[in-house]
Amino acid sequence: KQPNYLIVVVDSAKKRDGEYLAKLGQYFPKAKTAAEKVKVDVEAYKKWRSKGAVASETVGQLLKPLTK
């Protein structure tokens, strides 16, 4: 009963549940502290953003405090 979600890079032409290009991290919504909720490779996230990747609204909100 501890949900967790992957934060991944997906080609926009692929289906929602299809293969992903890279795993950037995980989100743990029931974690006790804010620092434990999101585990992500910030450098990899910035690299993909520099290549033109666009974060979903949800992922953008989750990573906003980490990428300032």
C-alpha angles and dihedrals in degrees: 000000000000106000120203132178131206120235105214143164112243130184108244090227092060125087121263094255094037132113118303128220099220140358110230100177148294139277120217107191096186097051114129099229131041091238091059096048098075125036109180140153097241094189092054089047091053091046092055091045090053088054090057102267115151121214119227115247092255096048091045090056093046094050099038094096091047098051102050 
